[in-house]
């Protein structure tokens, strides 16, 4: 059904290779997230799959059929953009039904598909409202409903939650994940937010400068990053990196340790430091400690850990959780 395969796919604008060459397999029914910093090529890659950009070289195969030269309408995909792109003068019902009307579907079929999509998205009570009468999250659900009624081979999401406030983003994140479980349709989702990637994906594709740095499950990438880039990008707060003599002790050019894998003590430990900023989040506190001859390290402790700015503390890494990297930034296994 909704499998997507990229074979040596590249995209060049003038003399600039935005996507040098990518090979990737997206399996039927997977929720795959493209994540990376701004300008890494994730949205361009999604647009290549959708057919909104022409491939410079390589091949795209959708559901076992070559789709490289097919127009977007014939690829069997539905795309949801960052902008809701709703028709303000139309009702929710008409907005959802629009692609079916344009395709010349029978009215009875349209009515059933719209009703089914509205029920899945909890929009049944809003079908006769105009977009201006909806919240941002409801408008985004209408845009998703318009994609659902086409019954595509796969859904493509291009940063769909960027225009929502923090609380709505959390809610919509859950709703899209639940929608995937209900529909069991392939979803490819673009975001720069690694928290979205970690919480939603079956498989994450980490991109950097148009290249794939690593592909794997969220926990694979978290616990076994292939290189410094992935180790630093996945995880919040970020992994601590230490080079020089402390790293050489562990036979590495650079060592990485996540904030939750540093043990704090007021009495003794491997590295001594002074507490700078303490971020109290209730259940957790993140301490930014100025460690002697190392620099600032971030440690995660329980919310009731009694420490304040200027206190002396000791940090001890859990050596079983250390990540070691060579001079090229590649993980040492």
MOBELCOR-V898119 format. One record per residue. N is the residue number from 1. PSI is psi in radians with two decimals (999 if undefined). OMEGA is omega in whole degrees, -180 to 180 (NA if undefined). D_FIRST is the distance of its C-alpha to the first C-alpha in whole Angstrom. Layout:
n:N psi:PSI omega:OMEGA d_first:D_FIRST
n:N psi:PSI omega:OMEGA d_first:D_FIRST
//
This chain:
n:1 psi:-1.57 omega:-169 d_first:0
n:2 psi:0.63 omega:178 d_first:4
n:3 psi:2.55 omega:179 d_first:6
n:4 psi:2.24 omega:180 d_first:9
n:5 psi:2.29 omega:175 d_first:12
n:6 psi:2.23 omega:-179 d_first:16
n:7 psi:1.90 omega:179 d_first:18
n:8 psi:0.70 omega:-178 d_first:22
n:9 psi:2.27 omega:177 d_first:21
n:10 psi:2.75 omega:177 d_first:25
n:11 psi:2.16 omega:-178 d_first:26
n:12 psi:2.27 omega:172 d_first:30
n:13 psi:1.87 omega:-177 d_first:32
n:14 psi:-2.12 omega:179 d_first:35
n:15 psi:0.04 omega:-175 d_first:37
n:16 psi:2.10 omega:178 d_first:35
n:17 psi:1.79 omega:179 d_first:31
n:18 psi:-0.72 omega:175 d_first:29
n:19 psi:1.74 omega:-177 d_first:26
n:20 psi:-0.93 omega:178 d_first:28
n:21 psi:2.18 omega:-176 d_first:25
n:22 psi:2.35 omega:170 d_first:22
n:23 psi:2.29 omega:-177 d_first:20
n:24 psi:2.42 omega:174 d_first:17
n:25 psi:2.16 omega:174 d_first:14
n:26 psi:2.05 omega:-174 d_first:11
n:27 psi:2.73 omega:179 d_first:9
n:28 psi:2.24 omega:177 d_first:6
n:29 psi:-0.05 omega:-180 d_first:8
n:30 psi:2.63 omega:169 d_first:11
n:31 psi:1.83 omega:-175 d_first:14
n:32 psi:2.29 omega:-180 d_first:15
n:33 psi:2.21 omega:170 d_first:19
n:34 psi:2.13 omega:-178 d_first:21
n:35 psi:2.62 omega:180 d_first:24
n:36 psi:2.98 omega:-179 d_first:28
n:37 psi:2.93 omega:178 d_first:31
n:38 psi:2.37 omega:179 d_first:31
n:39 psi:0.16 omega:-177 d_first:31
n:40 psi:-0.19 omega:177 d_first:29
n:41 psi:0.11 omega:-175 d_first:26
n:42 psi:-0.75 omega:179 d_first:23
n:43 psi:-0.64 omega:177 d_first:23
n:44 psi:-0.74 omega:179 d_first:24
n:45 psi:-0.70 omega:178 d_first:21
n:46 psi:-0.70 omega:-180 d_first:19
n:47 psi:-0.54 omega:175 d_first:20
n:48 psi:-0.73 omega:178 d_first:19
n:49 psi:-0.70 omega:-178 d_first:16
n:50 psi:-0.37 omega:-176 d_first:16
n:51 psi:0.16 omega:179 d_first:18
n:52 psi:-0.27 omega:172 d_first:21
n:53 psi:2.54 omega:178 d_first:23
n:54 psi:2.44 omega:177 d_first:23
n:55 psi:2.33 omega:177 d_first:23
n:56 psi:-0.61 omega:178 d_first:26
n:57 psi:2.80 omega:178 d_first:25
n:58 psi:-2.98 omega:-172 d_first:22
n:59 psi:2.44 omega:175 d_first:18
n:60 psi:2.21 omega:-180 d_first:15
n:61 psi:2.16 omega:179 d_first:12
n:62 psi:2.14 omega:-180 d_first:8
n:63 psi:0.71 omega:176 d_first:5
n:64 psi:0.01 omega:-178 d_first:8
n:65 psi:2.42 omega:178 d_first:11
n:66 psi:2.19 omega:-177 d_first:14
n:67 psi:0.09 omega:-174 d_first:14
n:68 psi:-0.72 omega:-176 d_first:17
n:69 psi:0.11 omega:180 d_first:19
n:70 psi:2.50 omega:175 d_first:17
n:71 psi:2.77 omega:-178 d_first:19
n:72 psi:-0.70 omega:-176 d_first:17
n:73 psi:-0.35 omega:-177 d_first:17
n:74 psi:0.15 omega:-179 d_first:15
n:75 psi:-0.17 omega:178 d_first:12
n:76 psi:0.50 omega:-178 d_first:10
n:77 psi:2.64 omega:174 d_first:11
n:78 psi:2.34 omega:-176 d_first:14
n:79 psi:2.39 omega:176 d_first:17
n:80 psi:2.13 omega:-174 d_first:20
n:81 psi:2.97 omega:174 d_first:23
n:82 psi:-0.70 omega:175 d_first:26
n:83 psi:2.37 omega:-177 d_first:28
n:84 psi:-0.56 omega:178 d_first:27
n:85 psi:0.78 omega:177 d_first:28
n:86 psi:2.67 omega:177 d_first:29
n:87 psi:1.97 omega:-173 d_first:31
n:88 psi:-0.48 omega:-177 d_first:34
n:89 psi:-0.13 omega:-179 d_first:36
n:90 psi:2.66 omega:174 d_first:33
n:91 psi:2.93 omega:175 d_first:32
n:92 psi:-0.74 omega:179 d_first:29
n:93 psi:-0.83 omega:-177 d_first:28
n:94 psi:-0.61 omega:178 d_first:28
n:95 psi:-0.78 omega:-180 d_first:27
n:96 psi:-0.66 omega:-176 d_first:24
n:97 psi:-0.26 omega:-170 d_first:24
n:98 psi:-0.88 omega:-178 d_first:25
n:99 psi:-0.52 omega:179 d_first:21
n:100 psi:-0.67 omega:177 d_first:21
n:101 psi:-0.72 omega:180 d_first:25
n:102 psi:-0.50 omega:180 d_first:24
n:103 psi:-0.05 omega:177 d_first:22
n:104 psi:0.46 omega:179 d_first:24
n:105 psi:2.66 omega:176 d_first:22
n:106 psi:2.51 omega:-176 d_first:25
n:107 psi:-0.72 omega:-180 d_first:27
n:108 psi:-0.69 omega:178 d_first:26
n:109 psi:-0.75 omega:179 d_first:22
n:110 psi:-0.85 omega:-178 d_first:23
n:111 psi:-0.72 omega:-180 d_first:25
n:112 psi:-0.80 omega:-179 d_first:23
n:113 psi:-0.69 omega:179 d_first:20
n:114 psi:-0.76 omega:179 d_first:23
n:115 psi:-0.72 omega:180 d_first:24
n:116 psi:-0.78 omega:180 d_first:21
n:117 psi:-0.73 omega:-180 d_first:20
n:118 psi:-0.66 omega:179 d_first:24
n:119 psi:-0.77 omega:180 d_first:24
n:120 psi:-0.64 omega:-175 d_first:21
n:121 psi:0.15 omega:-179 d_first:23
n:122 psi:0.76 omega:-180 d_first:27
n:123 psi:0.09 omega:-175 d_first:27
n:124 psi:-0.71 omega:-177 d_first:29
n:125 psi:-0.05 omega:-175 d_first:32
n:126 psi:0.12 omega:-172 d_first:32
n:127 psi:-0.49 omega:-178 d_first:30
n:128 psi:0.11 omega:178 d_first:34
n:129 psi:2.82 omega:174 d_first:35
n:130 psi:2.75 omega:-179 d_first:35
n:131 psi:-0.60 omega:-179 d_first:33
n:132 psi:-0.29 omega:-179 d_first:36
n:133 psi:0.12 omega:-177 d_first:37
n:134 psi:2.74 omega:172 d_first:34
n:135 psi:2.97 omega:179 d_first:34
n:136 psi:-0.71 omega:179 d_first:32
n:137 psi:-0.67 omega:179 d_first:29
n:138 psi:-0.66 omega:178 d_first:29
n:139 psi:-0.71 omega:179 d_first:29
n:140 psi:-0.60 omega:177 d_first:26
n:141 psi:-0.61 omega:177 d_first:24
n:142 psi:-0.75 omega:178 d_first:25
n:143 psi:-0.69 omega:178 d_first:23
n:144 psi:-0.68 omega:178 d_first:20
n:145 psi:-0.69 omega:178 d_first:20
n:146 psi:-0.54 omega:177 d_first:20
n:147 psi:-0.66 omega:-177 d_first:17
n:148 psi:-0.74 omega:-174 d_first:15
n:149 psi:-0.34 omega:178 d_first:17
n:150 psi:-0.17 omega:-179 d_first:15
n:151 psi:1.09 omega:-174 d_first:11
n:152 psi:2.92 omega:173 d_first:10
n:153 psi:-0.57 omega:-180 d_first:6
n:154 psi:2.66 omega:175 d_first:9
n:155 psi:2.44 omega:176 d_first:12
n:156 psi:2.15 omega:-179 d_first:15
n:157 psi:2.12 omega:179 d_first:18
n:158 psi:1.63 omega:-179 d_first:21
n:159 psi:1.00 omega:-172 d_first:24
n:160 psi:-0.27 omega:-175 d_first:24
n:161 psi:0.06 omega:-174 d_first:27
n:162 psi:-0.50 omega:-177 d_first:29
n:163 psi:0.03 omega:-177 d_first:31
n:164 psi:2.69 omega:177 d_first:32
n:165 psi:3.02 omega:-171 d_first:35
n:166 psi:-0.80 omega:-178 d_first:34
n:167 psi:-0.75 omega:180 d_first:34
n:168 psi:-0.60 omega:179 d_first:32
n:169 psi:-0.73 omega:179 d_first:29
n:170 psi:-0.80 omega:-180 d_first:30
n:171 psi:-0.80 omega:-178 d_first:29
n:172 psi:-0.57 omega:176 d_first:26
n:173 psi:-0.81 omega:179 d_first:25
n:174 psi:-0.73 omega:-178 d_first:25
n:175 psi:-0.71 omega:180 d_first:23
n:176 psi:-0.67 omega:177 d_first:20
n:177 psi:-0.74 omega:178 d_first:20
n:178 psi:-0.65 omega:178 d_first:20
n:179 psi:-0.72 omega:178 d_first:18
n:180 psi:-0.71 omega:179 d_first:15
n:181 psi:-0.60 omega:180 d_first:16
n:182 psi:-0.86 omega:-173 d_first:16
n:183 psi:-0.52 omega:-178 d_first:13
n:184 psi:0.59 omega:178 d_first:11
n:185 psi:2.55 omega:178 d_first:9
n:186 psi:2.33 omega:176 d_first:9
n:187 psi:2.31 omega:176 d_first:12
n:188 psi:2.15 omega:-167 d_first:14
n:189 psi:2.24 omega:180 d_first:18
n:190 psi:2.32 omega:175 d_first:21
n:191 psi:2.72 omega:171 d_first:24
n:192 psi:-0.07 omega:-175 d_first:28
n:193 psi:1.90 omega:-176 d_first:29
n:194 psi:-0.37 omega:175 d_first:28
n:195 psi:-0.74 omega:174 d_first:29
n:196 psi:-0.78 omega:-179 d_first:26
n:197 psi:-0.80 omega:-177 d_first:24
n:198 psi:-0.64 omega:-173 d_first:25
n:199 psi:-0.34 omega:-173 d_first:25
n:200 psi:-0.52 omega:-165 d_first:21
n:201 psi:2.55 omega:160 d_first:19
n:202 psi:-0.67 omega:-177 d_first:17
n:203 psi:2.31 omega:179 d_first:18
n:204 psi:2.39 omega:174 d_first:21
n:205 psi:1.92 omega:-179 d_first:21
n:206 psi:2.11 omega:-178 d_first:25
n:207 psi:2.56 omega:177 d_first:26
n:208 psi:2.05 omega:180 d_first:29
n:209 psi:0.71 omega:176 d_first:31
n:210 psi:0.03 omega:-179 d_first:27
n:211 psi:2.62 omega:176 d_first:27
n:212 psi:2.10 omega:177 d_first:25
n:213 psi:-0.66 omega:-180 d_first:27
n:214 psi:2.57 omega:175 d_first:25
n:215 psi:2.33 omega:178 d_first:22
n:216 psi:3.12 omega:176 d_first:22
n:217 psi:2.80 omega:179 d_first:22
n:218 psi:-0.77 omega:-178 d_first:24
n:219 psi:-0.55 omega:175 d_first:27
n:220 psi:-0.82 omega:-179 d_first:26
n:221 psi:-0.59 omega:-179 d_first:27
n:222 psi:-0.78 omega:-175 d_first:30
n:223 psi:-0.43 omega:-177 d_first:32
n:224 psi:1.08 omega:178 d_first:31
n:225 psi:2.46 omega:-178 d_first:31
n:226 psi:-0.41 omega:-175 d_first:31
n:227 psi:3.07 omega:-177 d_first:34
n:228 psi:-0.63 omega:-178 d_first:36
n:229 psi:-0.87 omega:-179 d_first:34
n:230 psi:-0.73 omega:-180 d_first:31
n:231 psi:-0.66 omega:-179 d_first:34
n:232 psi:-0.42 omega:-176 d_first:35
n:233 psi:-0.65 omega:-178 d_first:32
n:234 psi:2.20 omega:180 d_first:31
n:235 psi:2.41 omega:179 d_first:33
n:236 psi:2.12 omega:-2 d_first:35
n:237 psi:2.91 omega:-175 d_first:38
n:238 psi:2.73 omega:175 d_first:38
n:239 psi:2.51 omega:173 d_first:39
n:240 psi:2.38 omega:177 d_first:42
n:241 psi:2.39 omega:-179 d_first:43
n:242 psi:2.27 omega:178 d_first:46
n:243 psi:-3.11 omega:177 d_first:48
n:244 psi:-2.62 omega:-174 d_first:51
n:245 psi:-0.76 omega:180 d_first:53
n:246 psi:-0.62 omega:179 d_first:51
n:247 psi:-0.67 omega:-180 d_first:48
n:248 psi:-0.53 omega:177 d_first:51
n:249 psi:-0.55 omega:-180 d_first:52
n:250 psi:0.30 omega:178 d_first:48
n:251 psi:0.87 omega:179 d_first:48
n:252 psi:2.74 omega:174 d_first:46
n:253 psi:-0.69 omega:178 d_first:46
n:254 psi:2.45 omega:173 d_first:44
n:255 psi:2.62 omega:177 d_first:43
n:256 psi:2.45 omega:178 d_first:41
n:257 psi:2.23 omega:-179 d_first:41
n:258 psi:2.65 omega:-177 d_first:39
n:259 psi:-0.62 omega:-179 d_first:42
n:260 psi:-0.11 omega:-179 d_first:41
n:261 psi:0.28 omega:171 d_first:42
n:262 psi:2.20 omega:179 d_first:46
n:263 psi:2.22 omega:-178 d_first:48
n:264 psi:2.45 omega:177 d_first:51
n:265 psi:2.65 omega:176 d_first:55
n:266 psi:-0.07 omega:-173 d_first:58
n:267 psi:-0.84 omega:-175 d_first:60
n:268 psi:2.77 omega:179 d_first:59
n:269 psi:-3.07 omega:-176 d_first:55
n:270 psi:-0.80 omega:-177 d_first:54
n:271 psi:2.32 omega:177 d_first:54
n:272 psi:2.53 omega:179 d_first:57
n:273 psi:3.05 omega:-180 d_first:56
n:274 psi:2.30 omega:-179 d_first:57
n:275 psi:2.20 omega:175 d_first:55
n:276 psi:-1.62 omega:180 d_first:54
n:277 psi:2.40 omega:174 d_first:51
n:278 psi:2.08 omega:179 d_first:50
n:279 psi:1.87 omega:-177 d_first:47
n:280 psi:2.05 omega:-177 d_first:47
n:281 psi:0.20 omega:-179 d_first:44
n:282 psi:-1.56 omega:-179 d_first:46
n:283 psi:-0.50 omega:-179 d_first:44
n:284 psi:2.73 omega:169 d_first:44
n:285 psi:2.31 omega:176 d_first:46
n:286 psi:2.10 omega:-179 d_first:45
n:287 psi:2.29 omega:175 d_first:48
n:288 psi:1.87 omega:-172 d_first:49
n:289 psi:2.25 omega:177 d_first:51
n:290 psi:1.68 omega:-175 d_first:54
n:291 psi:2.38 omega:-178 d_first:54
n:292 psi:2.23 omega:175 d_first:57
n:293 psi:0.16 omega:180 d_first:56
n:294 psi:-0.78 omega:-176 d_first:53
n:295 psi:-2.88 omega:-177 d_first:52
n:296 psi:2.25 omega:177 d_first:50
n:297 psi:2.49 omega:177 d_first:47
n:298 psi:2.26 omega:179 d_first:45
n:299 psi:2.48 omega:177 d_first:46
n:300 psi:2.15 omega:179 d_first:44
n:301 psi:2.99 omega:179 d_first:46
n:302 psi:2.70 omega:-176 d_first:47
n:303 psi:-0.39 omega:-178 d_first:48
n:304 psi:0.22 omega:177 d_first:51
n:305 psi:2.06 omega:-173 d_first:52
n:306 psi:1.78 omega:178 d_first:55
n:307 psi:2.57 omega:-179 d_first:56
n:308 psi:3.00 omega:180 d_first:57
n:309 psi:2.30 omega:178 d_first:57
n:310 psi:-0.18 omega:180 d_first:59
n:311 psi:2.53 omega:175 d_first:59
n:312 psi:2.34 omega:179 d_first:59
n:313 psi:2.94 omega:176 d_first:56
n:314 psi:2.42 omega:-179 d_first:55
n:315 psi:2.31 omega:177 d_first:52
n:316 psi:2.09 omega:180 d_first:50
n:317 psi:2.54 omega:171 d_first:47
n:318 psi:1.82 omega:-173 d_first:45
n:319 psi:-0.40 omega:177 d_first:45
n:320 psi:-0.30 omega:-178 d_first:42
n:321 psi:0.14 omega:178 d_first:40
n:322 psi:2.50 omega:173 d_first:41
n:323 psi:2.25 omega:-178 d_first:39
n:324 psi:2.41 omega:-178 d_first:41
n:325 psi:2.55 omega:179 d_first:40
n:326 psi:-3.02 omega:-176 d_first:42
n:327 psi:-0.34 omega:177 d_first:44
n:328 psi:0.01 omega:-180 d_first:40
n:329 psi:0.18 omega:180 d_first:39
n:330 psi:2.53 omega:-178 d_first:36
n:331 psi:2.45 omega:173 d_first:36
n:332 psi:1.99 omega:-178 d_first:39
n:333 psi:999 omega:NA d_first:37
//
